[in-house]
Amino acid sequence: MSQLDVSPPRLENTVALFLDFDGTLSPLQDDPDAVFLAPGMDDVLIQLSEKLNGALAILSGRDLTDLSKRVPNALWRFGNHGLRSAAPGERMADTVTDAPDGLICRFQSVISAFDGVRLEKKGPVLAVHYRAAPDKGEQLALQLESALAEYSDYALQSGKMVLEAKPSGANKGVCLEKAMRAFPFEGRVPVMIGDDKTDEDAILVANRLGGWSVKVGEGASAAEYRLTSHKDVENYLKEMLGDL
């Protein structure tokens, strides 16, 4: 048994806990608009945050406005891969910078040739979902890379049945490291729990800063520990709430 197959240790009240949303706190679904926390998990997360003196954050690739409809606003929320953030109870700004119109048009032109593929605009981030056309990922990636050629600040990153065009600042690792320099996370031990390739950036930073990390689901990871599914994450957090 490799180290990654080992279940994570108990949470201490000295940690700063960062949690991905899709695939970690909720199941992956064909329709991302249908994804919400399981009943009772709102309360579990709020109580955990209180036990950690507020040092719990949801760190997601979803647009912050969308994310805030799905998790309690009593929590720290980092959306758009860290480009947008909201403190507990904070009112979000109404104005959001969008991706360049030319890039949106290029992406729309590419995906129009593929059945079952859709474009999601997440402020400056563009996500191309192909869960309904799983055999088209490689072809899509090649064409989207070509569409990005003139946009040097953007890069394409693959995830679970999604390809995302992100500006350089959209990085969960950068977000986690910045958060760890500020209240209420500063001086704590960072712990990152996530399931996708975009979470690996934050996993690497948490490890480097002296913390630890958990990979959810199958696949290689820089994390030290593994949980099998979002249901195991739910059970783990409930168990940890009883221990803290």
Salt bridges, closest charged atoms under 4 A:
ASP5 OD1 - ARG226 NE 3.47
GLU12 OE1 - ARG10 NH1 3.14
ASP20 OD1 - LYS172 NZ 3.12
ASP22 OD2 - ARG62 NE 2.62
ASP33 OD1 - ARG70 NH2 3.76
ASP63 OD1 - ARG84 NH1 3.19
ASP66 OD2 - ARG62 NH1 2.65
ASP66 OD2 - ARG70 NE 2.97
GLU120 OE1 - HIS129 NE2 2.70
GLU150 OE2 - ARG106 NH2 3.06
GLU164 OE1 - HIS81 NE2 2.88
GLU164 OE2 - LYS122 NZ 2.43
GLU177 OE1 - ARG208 NH2 2.86
ASP195 OD2 - LYS160 NZ 2.94
ASP199 OD1 - LYS172 NZ 2.69
GLU234 OE1 - LYS231 NZ 3.34
